[in-house]
């Protein structure tokens, strides 16, 4: 065998060892293995964490961002009040759900950490977490739907531009009968 073939063989044989380093490396010391500290804080604070992306990217603005952009959007006092109420309801519903998710993830993590986890625990805890995540997502998506009703089409289009979404895309028409601002 030539030297070049030996070098190629050594490189090929070394590749699987290097490829075995997990993307999870360094996460084994987390308090809850499935959640980063940031994810835990976001859940406890009631933040969306991308749960309402389907709404956000389809011209259904989020109440938190609408409030942040109130001046640039030219919101009326009535619109600000309405969006603040939506945000407050969303937050009041999201925080306890986020806390429940954190507790459920901690329970599942502890079951695995104890070394005594059983299939039924995994199935039950996973289903409970998924149900809570679904409820939390619905809370955030619903807030986007409610917020959209408060805004005028030109405010939604401006919101999309300010958030960096397609500048030329206009939101589909919606019912403005509930507008008061």
Number of C-alpha atoms within 10 A of each C-alpha: 5 6 8 8 10 11 11 11 11 10 11 11 11 11 10 10 9 9 8 8 9 9 7 9 8 8 14 10 8 11 14 19 18 17 17 13 13 10 15 19 15 16 23 18 16 22 19 21 13 11 17 21 17 12 19 18 13 14 21 25 28 26 25 21 13 25 18 10 16 18 11 13 19 12 20 14 12 13 21 20 13 20 27 17 15 22 23 15 13 24 20 14 16 24 18 16 23 25 19 18 22 21 14 17 21 17 15 21 19 16 16 15 11 8 8 9 14 10 8 9 15 15 10 12 18 15 12 16 19 13 13 18 17 13 16 26 20 16 22 26 23 18 26 27 18 18 24 25 18 24 28 20 18 12 20 22 22 19 24 23 14 15 15 9 16 12 13 9 12 15 15 9 8 11 10 13 8 9 14 13 13
